[in-house]
C-alpha cells in the first residue's frame, strides 16, 4: 500500500470517528435536571439506570436520532419548602419547591420538606441528536415514595 492510500484510509477513519458523538451521560442529565428544579432543591446525586437509542419527530417535524436516559436521583431541600409538580399528567412533570422559610402555610402538609431533608426522584431525560451534539427534548421527574397531588 503506498503512502497516499494510507493517508486516505487514515483520513476516512478520522472523519468517521468525528461524526460519532458519544451518547448522553449521567452528567448531561444532571445539568438538565438541576436547571429545572427550583432554588429550594439541590441535586445531590444522579445515577443512570438505563438507556435506549431511538428516533423521534422534533419540533421542526424532522425524524432525528434520540436517546432516552432513565435515572434515579437524590435531591436535598436547601430550605423549608413545599414540593409540588408543575404539571400533573401521565408524562410526569417538573418539581417546584415553594419556600416556606418565612413561615408560610403549605397547601398540602404531606409535601413539606424541612431544610436538609432528602427527596428521591426518578424519571427519563429524552435527548435528540443535532449537528452540534445532543440536546434535551423532554424530561420527566417522578418523586419516589412521596404523596403528591
C-alpha positions as CSV (number, residue, x, y, z in Angstrom):
1,X,0.0,0.0,0.0
2,X,1.5,3.3,-1.0
3,X,1.7,6.4,1.2
4,X,-1.3,8.2,-0.5
5,X,-3.6,5.2,0.1
6,X,-2.5,5.1,3.8
7,X,-3.3,8.8,4.2
8,X,-6.7,8.3,2.6
9,X,-7.6,5.4,4.8
10,X,-6.5,7.3,7.9
11,X,-8.4,10.4,6.9
12,X,-11.6,8.3,6.3
13,X,-11.2,6.8,9.8
14,X,-10.8,10.2,11.4
15,X,-13.9,11.6,9.7
16,X,-15.9,8.5,10.6
17,X,-15.0,8.9,14.3
18,X,-15.6,12.6,14.3
19,X,-19.2,12.0,13.2
20,X,-19.9,9.7,16.1
21,X,-20.9,11.8,19.1
22,X,-20.9,9.8,22.3
23,X,-24.3,9.0,23.9
24,X,-25.6,11.5,26.6
25,X,-24.2,10.7,30.0
26,X,-25.5,11.0,33.6
27,X,-23.6,14.3,33.7
28,X,-25.7,15.6,30.8
29,X,-28.9,14.6,32.6
30,X,-27.7,16.2,35.9
31,X,-27.2,19.5,34.1
32,X,-30.7,19.4,32.6
33,X,-32.4,18.4,35.9
34,X,-30.6,21.0,38.1
35,X,-31.7,23.6,35.6
36,X,-35.3,22.6,36.0
37,X,-35.7,22.2,39.8
38,X,-36.3,25.3,42.0
39,X,-33.7,27.0,44.1
40,X,-35.2,25.4,47.2
41,X,-33.9,22.0,46.0
42,X,-30.3,20.9,45.2
43,X,-29.3,17.9,43.2
44,X,-27.0,15.7,45.3
45,X,-26.5,12.7,43.1
46,X,-27.8,11.1,39.9
47,X,-27.4,7.6,38.6
48,X,-28.1,6.4,35.1
49,X,-30.3,3.3,35.4
50,X,-30.9,2.5,31.7
51,X,-30.7,4.0,28.3
52,X,-32.1,3.3,24.8
53,X,-31.5,4.6,21.3
54,X,-34.5,5.6,19.2
55,X,-35.9,8.1,16.8
56,X,-38.3,11.0,17.5
57,X,-40.0,13.7,15.5
58,X,-38.5,17.0,16.6
59,X,-40.2,20.4,16.8
60,X,-39.4,21.1,13.2
61,X,-41.2,17.9,12.1
62,X,-38.0,16.0,11.2
63,X,-37.3,12.5,12.4
64,X,-34.0,12.5,14.2
65,X,-32.0,10.0,16.3
66,X,-32.8,10.1,20.0
67,X,-31.5,8.7,23.3
68,X,-33.7,8.1,26.3
69,X,-31.7,8.1,29.6
70,X,-33.5,6.7,32.7
71,X,-32.2,7.9,36.0
72,X,-32.6,7.8,39.8
73,X,-31.6,10.9,41.8
74,X,-31.3,12.3,45.3
75,X,-32.4,15.9,46.0
76,X,-31.9,17.9,49.2
77,X,-34.1,20.8,50.4
78,X,-31.9,23.9,50.9
79,X,-34.7,25.5,53.0
80,X,-38.1,24.5,54.4
81,X,-40.3,24.1,51.3
82,X,-43.4,22.5,49.8
83,X,-42.8,20.3,46.8
84,X,-45.4,20.3,44.0
85,X,-45.3,19.1,40.4
86,X,-45.8,21.9,37.8
87,X,-47.8,19.5,35.6
88,X,-49.8,16.6,36.7
89,X,-50.4,14.0,34.0
90,X,-49.2,10.7,32.7
91,X,-45.9,12.1,31.5
92,X,-44.6,13.2,34.9
93,X,-43.5,16.8,35.1
94,X,-41.2,19.2,36.8
95,X,-40.8,19.8,40.5
96,X,-41.4,23.2,42.1
97,X,-40.5,23.8,45.7
98,X,-42.2,26.8,47.2
99,X,-40.3,28.3,50.0
100,X,-41.9,28.2,53.4
101,X,-38.9,29.7,55.2
102,X,-40.8,32.8,56.1
103,X,-43.4,30.8,58.0
104,X,-45.9,30.4,55.2
105,X,-48.5,27.6,55.3
106,X,-48.3,24.7,52.9
107,X,-51.2,23.8,50.6
108,X,-50.6,20.0,51.2
109,X,-49.0,19.3,54.5
110,X,-47.6,15.9,53.4
111,X,-45.5,17.6,50.7
112,X,-43.3,19.7,53.1
113,X,-39.6,19.1,53.3
114,X,-37.5,20.6,56.1
115,X,-34.1,22.1,55.2
116,X,-31.7,19.2,54.8
117,X,-34.3,16.5,54.1
118,X,-33.9,14.4,51.0
119,X,-36.3,13.5,48.2
120,X,-35.7,10.6,45.9
121,X,-36.8,11.1,42.3
122,X,-36.6,9.0,39.1
123,X,-37.6,9.6,35.5
124,X,-36.3,10.0,32.0
125,X,-34.4,12.6,30.0
126,X,-35.0,12.4,26.3
127,X,-32.2,13.8,24.1
128,X,-32.4,14.5,20.4
129,X,-29.3,14.5,18.1
130,X,-28.4,17.7,16.4
131,X,-25.5,18.8,14.3
132,X,-23.7,20.1,17.4
133,X,-24.4,17.0,19.5
134,X,-27.2,16.0,21.9
135,X,-29.9,18.4,23.1
136,X,-32.6,17.8,25.7
137,X,-36.1,17.3,24.2
138,X,-38.2,16.3,27.2
139,X,-37.8,15.5,30.9
140,X,-40.0,13.6,33.3
141,X,-39.5,13.7,37.1
142,X,-41.3,11.4,39.5
143,X,-41.0,11.6,43.3
144,X,-40.3,8.2,44.8
145,X,-42.3,7.3,47.9
146,X,-43.8,10.7,48.2
147,X,-47.5,11.5,48.0
148,X,-48.0,14.4,45.7
149,X,-51.4,15.6,44.4
